[in-house]
Amino acid sequence: MPRSRRNRVITLSNVTKKDKEAKTKNFDNLSENLLKFKRVILLNLSNINSNNLKELRKQWDNETLEEENKSKFVVSKKNMIIKNFDNYKEEFTNLDKLNQKLKNTHEKNSTYGVLFTNYDYQTVIDFFESYVKKDFAKSNSKSPISFTIPKGVVYSRGGFIDHNDDIPMAHSLEPTLRNKYKIPTSLKDGKIFLDNDYFVCEKNETLNVIQCLILRQFGIAESEYKVEIMAAYNKDTQDLC
């Protein structure tokens, strides 16, 4: 009898070894670029999704540029960055100030990045001030809009765009709206229907999980997310920018 795939044994030691190798590579990457580039920019990437991170890497890790314009974008964990930079605090005066900025953060599950670059600091500031991405709202964030689903036939965007540019929501989603999101819908002539307007949220209201899921269901991706520059270090002056 063929052996079931479910019964295959996975050696955990291989997974652990791979994870350790990845951490070592990340640590070495931080060290290599700290020594190579003139400026070190500490970034909070908590509001940026994986697609945006790929885009940022592509824009900054451009190997075709002249040497003076090259940069390296490294995503790492808080403790990894702190441990690495602690090794160079004797070599680079005031680098510990950069580390202290990171040590003072108390956000849980945050993602951090380090941009190593030869560009001047103002160029970096200008780039990230203009780098704003729209995405779906997250729980406990502020609502970007006021949103009410109009009574009558429920459309796929819930009235967010003109009905002439929209289509009725698929009837198969009616149980989801009614049971999961507690929206009092019904089916009439094969279409999802509301007897009255259904209020979802007010602009700047703190959103709960269900409100976020409803906004996502109707394709409302209007929350703006930015990269926060936490601190920057200049190796030429050996101080924070």
PyMOL commands that set and color helices and strands:
alter all, ss='L'
color gray80, all
select helices_A, chain A and resi 5-7+12-36+50-60+67-69+78-86+95-103+121-130+163-165+171-180+209-217
alter helices_A, ss='H'
color red, helices_A
select strands_A, chain A and resi 39-44+71-76+112-117+132-135+147-149+152-153+185-188+191-194+198-201+223-226+228-234+239-240
alter strands_A, ss='S'
color yellow, strands_A
deselect
rebuild
show_as cartoon
